[in-house]
Amino acid sequence: MEKILVLDFGGQYNQLIARCVREMQVYAEIKPYRKITVAEIREEGYKGIIFTGGPNSVYDEKSPHCDPDILKAGIPILGICYGAQLLSYMGGGEVASAGQSGEFGRVTLQLIRDSRTESKLFRELPKESVCWMSHTDYISRVPEGYRVTAITEHCPCAAMENEAAGLYAVQFHPEVSHTRFGKEMIRRFLFDICGCRGDWIMQEFTRQAIEGYREELAGKKLLLALSGGVDSSVAAVLLHRAVGHNLTCVFVDHGLLRKGEGDMVEKTFREEMNMNLIRVDAKQRFLKRLSGVTDPETKRKIIGEEFIRVFEEEAEKLGHVDILAQGTIYPDIIESGKGDSAVIKSHHNVGGLPDVISFDEIVEPLKYLFKDEVRKVGTELQIPHELVWRQPFPGPGLAVRVIGEVTEEKLEMLRDADAIFREEIAGAGLEKAPDQYFAALMDSFSVGVKGDARAYGYIVALRAVTTDDFMTADWTRLPYEVLERAGSRIANEVNGITRVVYDITSKPPATVEME
Ligand code: XMP
């Protein structure tokens, strides 16, 4: 399989670069700059390398640098932003600070001289287009062997290249959607410069994974914690296709799911997919442990611990399993090139590895895939649309949407209110407009009037957010009519609720969830 290396110098768009490459059906992997040697790069057979951006200045003592022999490995390189400056610096050019004239945001990119015909990166692109910049430093003198191919008003070298050596540099960010022809440039780099063919196709991945696991895991017993979320569902179905009933899925129903969700998971996997599923009704157990607890972090901790405990008990009943399967995905395991020590983010879908279960191996079939690719595999495997496109749902479930103490009565109200909100969003055809939307139950009371009498009930807050990565989010401007219908139905149909409000805070300063 042909591969592109995204060498991470700590830029904020690194995953975006890898996803953009993969969308063009070329497999890309992200590695921190300090974790890979030239020998390894050669051995892996990368077809091309992309140097990412990063927050540093190339002259800072602590700024990230890589082995200069990478430039001589005979593999085409595209340097982006900091990566472009690094190429200049390593090649003997100069980088300077633009001070106040740094460029941030939309800038007009001008291809110079004959770049439209001569540069493989820009061939046949418009002479002027919008690009996205974010830099203070700039390339003030290009290294020998390079020529400038594009400029902007303030940047004398917005792009440069040394075609003979296969080295290309752009000061702007072609990976972000604001750069009008950025994807075209990346496409030209992959196909015209690196000579990729585009063999990273999800149907192939799915087929090969199933066949590979069928052979590799033959006769072994597998155990997987199924939450009903996209990742664990897709991992489960893929492995089921490979090993059939040798896979047992344990679905811990903690009673903190949305209305009808537990039954839907059970029906889908047990009845429709004929999978080996154990549904553990642990509702009372969780409620008991949450009784009287109001602190959000304590709630999370209790739920995480209890989850592992229930899962361990079920696994013990099964006896020895050979393999623990998990729905880990690529963003969970990417090591970051930021800071002095590259830290591996540890993440486990079951909230930590259970320690009383004995198993020989862990299998993570989706660990090289981004979320959108996991969804493609899910579709490929014919998993129901509502599961594949399920919006994110926090592990601690509705417990972090009931402010304060969690009780059965409050959960019941919240489930009904949330279901109405979801129905109204679906009814308006807006299911994919907000990236996440839900109802939350406040911990305070409000006065209302129901049937000529004074009523005293809970307040429900509706929240809908629009976001790319959930690190920042904006509140979604839902149509007033949708809000009106949802608000009026919730206040009228759900006993115990007298008031409905809409949350209009972004993240930051708020978070997506209320706790
Ligand atoms: P916040 O509230 O931190 O949420 O802005 C960002 C995204 O993460 C989800 N979230 C969680 N997911 N366990 C999870 O598995 C949690 O404890 C948790 N808290 C928040 C949240 O739903 C949103 O998508």
Residues whose N, C-alpha, C, O or C-beta is under 5 A from the ligand:
A	BS01	XMP	P392 F393 P394 G395 P396 F470 T511 V512 E513
